[in-house]
């Protein structure tokens, strides 16, 4: 799912059910849940593909520490490599439309 909101960097995220291959909705939570949630656990975790925030964050962190992690993740999407990944994703999804 493509996410490019005004206060963040453009990035790709696991999609909410119903938004696969599309832009992220403004509200990034859904009753339907994530595409990779199988009712018991996230299918990405066992494949070593756990999303970055889930890898880096922990319930014991304070708000400031969590914001630092989010800023780090946002900055990682400014690299040329990340921009290339986004461009490839957009091209793949245009071709599948």
Beta strands, then each sheet from edge to edge (+ up, - down):
strand 1: 2-3
strand 2: 11-12
sheet 1: 1+ 2-
end
